[in-house]
Amino acid sequence: MSESMNKAFARAIRARMAEVGCESYRDLAERTGLSANGISKICNNGNATTTSIRLIAEALSTTPASLYLAAEEIEGEDNE
């Protein structure tokens, strides 16, 4: 992914966290089994492995595809 798409993906994760009441990176880390530091890095730059993306999507009651679609919308809005 491009840098702008990575940032949009990170924003999509943060938006979904808010939608489902996931209040912190630590909360998301507990839901996924990933480290809080790893979640912080992903949520700040959007760069994640496919496994991490799947775990995050599952923890946020969505799919990886839905997160990517949200990121594409965000990136499109940013480019307008």
DSSP file with accessible surface (Angstrom, degrees, kcal/mol):
  #  RESIDUE AA STRUCTURE BP1 BP2  ACC     N-H-->O    O-->H-N    N-H-->O    O-->H-N    TCO  KAPPA ALPHA  PHI   PSI    X-CA   Y-CA   Z-CA
    1    1 A M              0   0  113      0, 0.0     2,-0.0     0, 0.0    46,-0.0   0.000 360.0 360.0 360.0 151.4    0.0    0.0    0.0
    2    2 A S     >  -     0   0   62      1,-0.1     4,-2.7     4,-0.0     5,-0.2  -0.269 360.0-106.2 -72.8 165.0    1.1    3.6   -0.6
    3    3 A E  H  > S+     0   0  137      1,-0.2     4,-2.3     2,-0.2     5,-0.2   0.913 122.2  50.6 -60.5 -41.2    1.9    5.8    2.4
    4    4 A S  H  > S+     0   0   56      1,-0.2     4,-2.1     2,-0.2    -1,-0.2   0.895 111.2  48.3 -66.5 -35.6   -1.4    7.7    1.9
    5    5 A M  H  > S+     0   0   16      2,-0.2     4,-2.8     1,-0.2    -2,-0.2   0.893 108.7  54.1 -70.9 -37.7   -3.4    4.4    1.9
    6    6 A N  H  X S+     0   0   25     -4,-2.7     4,-2.4     2,-0.2    -2,-0.2   0.929 110.4  46.7 -58.7 -44.7   -1.5    3.2    5.0
    7    7 A K  H  X S+     0   0  111     -4,-2.3     4,-2.2     2,-0.2    -2,-0.2   0.902 112.4  49.5 -65.6 -40.2   -2.6    6.4    6.8
    8    8 A A  H  X S+     0   0    0     -4,-2.1     4,-2.3     2,-0.2    -2,-0.2   0.899 109.8  52.0 -65.1 -38.0   -6.1    6.0    5.6
    9    9 A F  H  X S+     0   0    0     -4,-2.8     4,-2.3     2,-0.2    -2,-0.2   0.924 108.3  51.0 -64.3 -41.7   -6.2    2.4    6.7
   10   10 A A  H  X S+     0   0    0     -4,-2.4     4,-2.4     1,-0.2    -2,-0.2   0.918 110.6  49.1 -61.6 -41.7   -5.0    3.5   10.2
   11   11 A R  H  X S+     0   0   95     -4,-2.2     4,-2.6     1,-0.2    -1,-0.2   0.883 108.2  54.1 -65.6 -36.6   -7.8    6.0   10.3
   12   12 A A  H  X S+     0   0    3     -4,-2.3     4,-2.4     2,-0.2    -2,-0.2   0.907 108.7  48.9 -64.5 -39.8  -10.3    3.4    9.2
   13   13 A I  H  X S+     0   0    0     -4,-2.3     4,-2.6     2,-0.2    -2,-0.2   0.946 112.0  48.1 -63.7 -47.6   -9.2    1.2   12.1
   14   14 A R  H  X S+     0   0   91     -4,-2.4     4,-2.0     1,-0.2    -2,-0.2   0.900 111.5  50.6 -62.1 -38.5   -9.5    4.0   14.6
   15   15 A A  H  X S+     0   0   45     -4,-2.6     4,-2.1     1,-0.2    -1,-0.2   0.928 111.2  47.9 -65.0 -42.7  -12.9    4.9   13.3
   16   16 A R  H  X S+     0   0   58     -4,-2.4     4,-1.9     1,-0.2     6,-0.2   0.883 107.1  57.1 -66.7 -37.0  -14.1    1.3   13.6
   17   17 A M  H  X>S+     0   0   10     -4,-2.6     5,-2.8     1,-0.2     4,-0.5   0.935 108.6  46.8 -56.2 -46.2  -12.7    1.2   17.1
   18   18 A A  H ><5S+     0   0   80     -4,-2.0     3,-0.9     1,-0.2    -2,-0.2   0.898 108.7  55.5 -63.6 -40.5  -14.8    4.1   18.1
   19   19 A E  H 3<5S+     0   0  133     -4,-2.1    -1,-0.2     1,-0.2    -2,-0.2   0.842 114.4  38.4 -61.8 -35.9  -17.9    2.6   16.4
   20   20 A V  H 3<5S-     0   0   43     -4,-1.9    -1,-0.2    -3,-0.2    -2,-0.2   0.346 116.4-107.6-101.3   6.6  -17.6   -0.6   18.5
   21   21 A G  T <<5 +     0   0   39     -3,-0.9     2,-0.9    -4,-0.5    -3,-0.2   0.757  61.9 155.1  76.5  24.7  -16.6    1.0   21.8
   22   22 A C      < -     0   0    5     -5,-2.8    -1,-0.3    -6,-0.2    -2,-0.1  -0.774  23.4-169.9 -84.6 107.1  -13.0   -0.2   21.7
   23   23 A E        +     0   0  177     -2,-0.9     2,-0.3    -3,-0.1    -1,-0.2   0.622  51.7   9.3 -84.8 -16.7  -11.6    2.6   23.8
   24   24 A S  S  > S-     0   0   52      1,-0.1     4,-2.3    -7,-0.1     5,-0.2  -0.981  70.6-105.3-155.9 166.0   -7.8    2.2   23.6
   25   25 A Y  H  > S+     0   0   65     -2,-0.3     4,-2.9     2,-0.2     5,-0.2   0.873 122.1  55.8 -63.2 -34.5   -5.0    0.5   21.8
   26   26 A R  H  > S+     0   0  163      2,-0.2     4,-2.4     1,-0.2    -1,-0.2   0.921 106.2  50.3 -64.1 -40.8   -4.5   -1.6   24.9
   27   27 A D  H  > S+     0   0   38      2,-0.2     4,-2.1     1,-0.2    -2,-0.2   0.940 112.5  46.3 -61.2 -46.6   -8.2   -2.7   24.7
   28   28 A L  H  X S+     0   0    0     -4,-2.3     4,-1.9     1,-0.2     6,-0.3   0.902 109.7  54.9 -64.6 -38.5   -7.7   -3.6   21.0
   29   29 A A  H  X>S+     0   0    7     -4,-2.9     4,-2.7     1,-0.2     5,-0.6   0.925 108.1  48.7 -59.7 -44.0   -4.5   -5.4   21.9
   30   30 A E  H  <5S+     0   0  144     -4,-2.4    -1,-0.2     1,-0.2    -2,-0.2   0.895 111.7  49.7 -63.7 -38.0   -6.4   -7.5   24.5
   31   31 A R  H  <5S+     0   0  103     -4,-2.1    -1,-0.2     1,-0.2    -2,-0.2   0.794 121.3  33.9 -69.4 -31.0   -9.1   -8.3   22.0
   32   32 A T  H  <5S-     0   0   16     -4,-1.9    -2,-0.2     2,-0.2    -1,-0.2   0.689  99.2-124.4 -97.7 -25.1   -6.6   -9.4   19.3
   33   33 A G  T  <5S+     0   0   69     -4,-2.7     2,-0.2     1,-0.4    -3,-0.2   0.471  71.8 124.6  86.9   1.7   -3.8  -11.0   21.3
   34   34 A L  S   <S-     0   0   43     -5,-0.6    -1,-0.4    -6,-0.3    -2,-0.2  -0.496  70.8 -91.3 -86.7 164.9   -1.3   -8.6   19.7
   35   35 A S     >  -     0   0   70     -2,-0.2     4,-2.5     1,-0.1     5,-0.2  -0.417  25.1-125.1 -75.6 151.3    0.9   -6.3   21.7
   36   36 A A  H  > S+     0   0   30      1,-0.2     4,-2.6     2,-0.2     5,-0.1   0.880 114.2  53.7 -61.7 -36.4   -0.3   -2.8   22.6
   37   37 A N  H  > S+     0   0  102      2,-0.2     4,-2.3     1,-0.2    -1,-0.2   0.920 108.6  48.7 -64.2 -42.8    2.9   -1.4   21.0
   38   38 A G  H  > S+     0   0   21      2,-0.2     4,-2.4     1,-0.2    -2,-0.2   0.916 111.3  49.3 -63.3 -43.1    2.2   -3.3   17.8
   39   39 A I  H  X S+     0   0    0     -4,-2.5     4,-3.1     2,-0.2     5,-0.2   0.926 109.3  53.2 -61.7 -42.5   -1.4   -2.0   17.8
   40   40 A S  H  X S+     0   0   35     -4,-2.6     4,-1.0     1,-0.2    -2,-0.2   0.930 109.5  47.9 -59.2 -45.2   -0.1    1.5   18.3
   41   41 A K  H  X S+     0   0  121     -4,-2.3     4,-2.2     1,-0.2     3,-0.5   0.926 113.8  46.9 -62.3 -44.2    2.3    1.2   15.4
   42   42 A I  H  X S+     0   0   13     -4,-2.4     4,-2.8     1,-0.2    -2,-0.2   0.928 112.6  49.2 -63.7 -43.9   -0.5   -0.2   13.1
   43   43 A C  H  < S+     0   0    0     -4,-3.1    -1,-0.2     1,-0.2    -2,-0.2   0.629 114.9  45.7 -74.4 -11.5   -3.0    2.5   14.2
   44   44 A N  H  < S+     0   0   96     -4,-1.0    -1,-0.2    -3,-0.5    -2,-0.2   0.748 133.0  12.3 -99.6 -29.1   -0.4    5.3   13.6
   45   45 A N  H  < S-     0   0   75     -4,-2.2    -3,-0.2    -5,-0.2    -2,-0.2   0.505  87.0-131.5-126.9  -7.0    0.9    4.2   10.2
   46   46 A G     <  +     0   0    0     -4,-2.8     2,-0.7    -5,-0.4    -4,-0.2   0.476  58.9 137.0  75.8  -0.2   -1.4    1.5    8.9
   47   47 A N        +     0   0  109     -6,-0.4     2,-0.3    -5,-0.0    -1,-0.2  -0.737  26.5 146.8 -86.9 113.9    1.3   -0.9    8.0
   48   48 A A        -     0   0   23     -2,-0.7     2,-0.1    -3,-0.1   -10,-0.0  -0.982  47.7-107.4-146.1 155.6    0.3   -4.4    9.1
   49   49 A T     >  -     0   0   85     -2,-0.3     4,-2.5     1,-0.1     5,-0.2  -0.386  38.3-110.3 -74.6 162.5    0.7   -8.0    8.2
   50   50 A T  H  > S+     0   0  115      1,-0.2     4,-2.4     2,-0.2     5,-0.2   0.876 120.4  54.0 -63.2 -35.0   -2.3   -9.8    6.8
   51   51 A T  H  > S+     0   0   73      2,-0.2     4,-2.6     1,-0.2    -1,-0.2   0.935 109.2  47.2 -63.7 -45.6   -2.6  -11.9   10.0
   52   52 A S  H  > S+     0   0   19      1,-0.2     4,-2.7     2,-0.2     5,-0.2   0.914 111.4  51.4 -62.6 -41.4   -2.7   -8.7   12.1
   53   53 A I  H  X S+     0   0    4     -4,-2.5     4,-2.8     2,-0.2    -1,-0.2   0.923 110.4  48.8 -62.0 -43.8   -5.3   -7.2    9.8
   54   54 A R  H  X S+     0   0  106     -4,-2.4     4,-2.7     2,-0.2    -2,-0.2   0.938 112.3  47.9 -61.8 -45.7   -7.4  -10.3   10.1
   55   55 A L  H  X S+     0   0   41     -4,-2.6     4,-2.4     2,-0.2    -2,-0.2   0.909 113.3  47.9 -62.5 -42.1   -7.1  -10.3   13.9
   56   56 A I  H  X S+     0   0    0     -4,-2.7     4,-1.7     2,-0.2    -2,-0.2   0.938 111.8  49.7 -64.2 -46.4   -8.0   -6.6   14.1
   57   57 A A  H  <>S+     0   0    0     -4,-2.8     5,-2.5     1,-0.2     3,-0.3   0.936 112.0  47.9 -58.9 -46.8  -11.0   -7.0   11.8
   58   58 A E  H ><5S+     0   0  115     -4,-2.7     3,-1.6     1,-0.2    -1,-0.2   0.919 110.6  51.4 -60.7 -42.8  -12.3   -9.9   13.9
   59   59 A A  H 3<5S+     0   0   17     -4,-2.4    -1,-0.2     1,-0.3    -2,-0.2   0.796 112.1  47.5 -65.6 -26.6  -11.8   -8.0   17.1
   60   60 A L  T 3<5S-     0   0    0     -4,-1.7    -1,-0.3    -3,-0.3    -2,-0.2   0.180 115.6-115.0-100.3  14.3  -13.7   -5.1   15.7
   61   61 A S  T < 5S+     0   0   96     -3,-1.6     2,-0.2     1,-0.2    -3,-0.2   0.896  83.2  92.9  54.8  46.1  -16.6   -7.3   14.4
   62   62 A T  S   <S-     0   0   35     -5,-2.5    -1,-0.2    -6,-0.1    -2,-0.1  -0.772  73.8-100.0-145.3-169.1  -15.9   -6.6   10.7
   63   63 A T     >  -     0   0   67     -2,-0.2     4,-2.0    -3,-0.1     5,-0.2  -0.867  26.6-116.4-118.4 157.8  -13.9   -8.0    7.8
   64   64 A P  H  > S+     0   0   46      0, 0.0     4,-2.5     0, 0.0     5,-0.2   0.911 117.7  56.0 -56.6 -39.2  -10.5   -7.0    6.4
   65   65 A A  H  > S+     0   0   60      1,-0.2     4,-2.6     2,-0.2     5,-0.2   0.897 104.9  51.3 -61.4 -40.3  -12.3   -6.1    3.2
   66   66 A S  H  > S+     0   0   55      2,-0.2     4,-2.3     1,-0.2    -1,-0.2   0.892 109.4  50.3 -65.1 -38.5  -14.6   -3.7    5.0
   67   67 A L  H  X S+     0   0    5     -4,-2.0     4,-2.3     2,-0.2    -2,-0.2   0.918 111.3  48.7 -64.2 -42.0  -11.6   -2.0    6.6
   68   68 A Y  H  X S+     0   0   72     -4,-2.5     4,-2.6     2,-0.2    -2,-0.2   0.904 110.4  51.0 -64.8 -40.8   -9.9   -1.6    3.2
   69   69 A L  H  X S+     0   0   99     -4,-2.6     4,-2.1     2,-0.2    -1,-0.2   0.919 110.6  48.9 -63.1 -41.7  -13.1   -0.2    1.7
   70   70 A A  H  X S+     0   0   36     -4,-2.3     4,-2.4     1,-0.2    -1,-0.2   0.911 110.8  51.2 -62.1 -40.8  -13.4    2.3    4.5
   71   71 A A  H  X S+     0   0    0     -4,-2.3     4,-3.0     1,-0.2    -2,-0.2   0.905 107.8  52.0 -64.3 -39.9   -9.7    3.2    4.0
   72   72 A E  H  X S+     0   0  109     -4,-2.6     4,-2.5     2,-0.2    -1,-0.2   0.903 109.8  49.5 -63.5 -39.6  -10.3    3.7    0.3
   73   73 A E  H  X S+     0   0  130     -4,-2.1     4,-2.3     2,-0.2    -2,-0.2   0.925 112.4  47.7 -62.9 -44.7  -13.2    6.1    1.0
   74   74 A I  H  X S+     0   0   23     -4,-2.4     4,-2.3     2,-0.2    -2,-0.2   0.931 112.1  49.0 -62.4 -44.7  -11.0    8.0    3.5
   75   75 A E  H  X S+     0   0   39     -4,-3.0     4,-1.5     1,-0.2    -1,-0.2   0.914 110.5  51.6 -63.2 -40.0   -8.2    8.2    1.0
   76   76 A G  H  < S+     0   0   34     -4,-2.5     4,-0.4     1,-0.2    -1,-0.2   0.903 109.9  49.1 -62.4 -41.5  -10.6    9.4   -1.7
   77   77 A E  H >< S+     0   0  109     -4,-2.3     3,-1.0     1,-0.2    -1,-0.2   0.883 109.4  52.6 -64.3 -39.4  -11.9   12.1    0.6
   78   78 A D  H 3< S+     0   0   87     -4,-2.3    -1,-0.2     1,-0.2    -2,-0.2   0.794 108.2  51.5 -66.3 -28.1   -8.4   13.2    1.4
   79   79 A N  T 3<        0   0  116     -4,-1.5    -1,-0.2    -5,-0.2    -2,-0.2   0.442 360.0 360.0 -89.6  -2.3   -7.6   13.5   -2.3
   80   80 A E    <         0   0  196     -3,-1.0    -3,-0.0    -4,-0.4    -4,-0.0  -0.370 360.0 360.0 -78.4 360.0  -10.6   15.7   -3.1
